[in-house]
Amino acid sequence: MAIDISPFATEMNRGFLQVLVLVLLEKNMYGYSMIKQLETRGYKVEENTLYPMLRRLEKKGLIKSKWDVSKDRPRKFYVITKDGRAVRAKLLKIWQQQNEILNHLLKENQNV
Amino acid sequence: MSKRLEIYLEEISHYLGISKEKQEITAEIKSHILEKTEQEYGEITDITIERIIETYGSPRQVAEKYMDDYQIIAPTFKGHLLRYTMILFIFHFGLTVISLIFKTSMLIFPFFFIPKIDSLQSLFYLPMTFVFDLGLVGIILYFVTQRGKDIKLPWPKLNLNWQKMASRRLEKPKIILLILMLIGYTALVYVYMRYQTLFFKSLNFKGVESLFNPEASKWYSLALLSFLGIGILAYIVKFFARPEWVNLLRSALQLVILGIVINRPIDNPFLEFIYLDLQITANIIIAIVATLIAIDFLKSLIILGRKSLMKKTFS
């Protein structure tokens, strides 16, 4: 019987998406453009996952948002904050360490 | 704005409940849906909007994603919810039994008020108190959770070894004990048949003297025989049926008998005006017996509850 990996993948993606968003928001972007940007790079993200996450990051002060009403349709633009950059740097460091540990263990497994 | 989109956003807003941000959230979703519709279909019509909404998710699912980090009761307090409720309910149960026996209402400020009720009413009253206790503990834990601070709530140890308790109560009944019980019971039935009472004021060579008048003698003796008979019958049934259920049923039936005895007193049951405080003594004895049986009843209920919980957890 094939095991459904979606719950594991969701769990894994949650943290990854946070880092990804903090990296992506170095420049001003709105939700739909972020989804498209990630899609072109082969990463699919559900809109009803992205928006609540943006809200949580904003509440924690890692990103900020502003409505642009200059066009015929209002768009909400997001950008990373100073605190967001500091957190991003730490998260990337953790992510790199995790990657190194994982690669190291995988190499060890290959030699067994 | 499309009527369909309006309804969709209204539904999301409904599920978001009292969230202060729901206007902002729905504005964000509206902006995204309109943007996506135009980008993917080139035009915004009811049909194209409908297609995009279908991929966005049901209003409830969408609203829940925004509430992921909102908790009514923190997971660390979920164990407290059951334990505190159980402790509160044991108090409520005990006080209800006492107020039943002494036929009085009781108020222990601020949480306990037990009205003057009879045994039948108590059958309806007790489940209600359980719901009240659960709600009360729930409200307190809600406020503790919402404060968001690291509050360490006391964790009273009930000193109950469930596995030991369950295994002890599941021991097989012993045939010798049953024989002894049957002999004792037969003796009691014999005494009753001969003297029409099981309660004696005095036993001397001239004869026996009953403590109660004939009607009360018959009534209380039969109640005692039924009470003991249920105990013996339950013991016999344990040879064939699951003991935890038998214990539960036995305690319940015995409590009903005590309830009947308390609620149907006979006027002036004593033969003569001898011991004025005998009635109070009798009430105290009944109160102690009823409390012990009530505790037994609760234990059986808890063991059954935990067994079914473990079954569900490990199945």
Interface residues (C-beta under 8 A of the other chain):
Chain A: Y30 G31 Y32 K36 E46 E47 N48 T49 Y51 P52 R55 R56 R73 P74 R75 K76
Chain B: E21 I25 A27 E28 I29 S31 H32 L34 E35 K36 Q39 Y56 G57 Q61 V62 K65 Y66 D68 D69
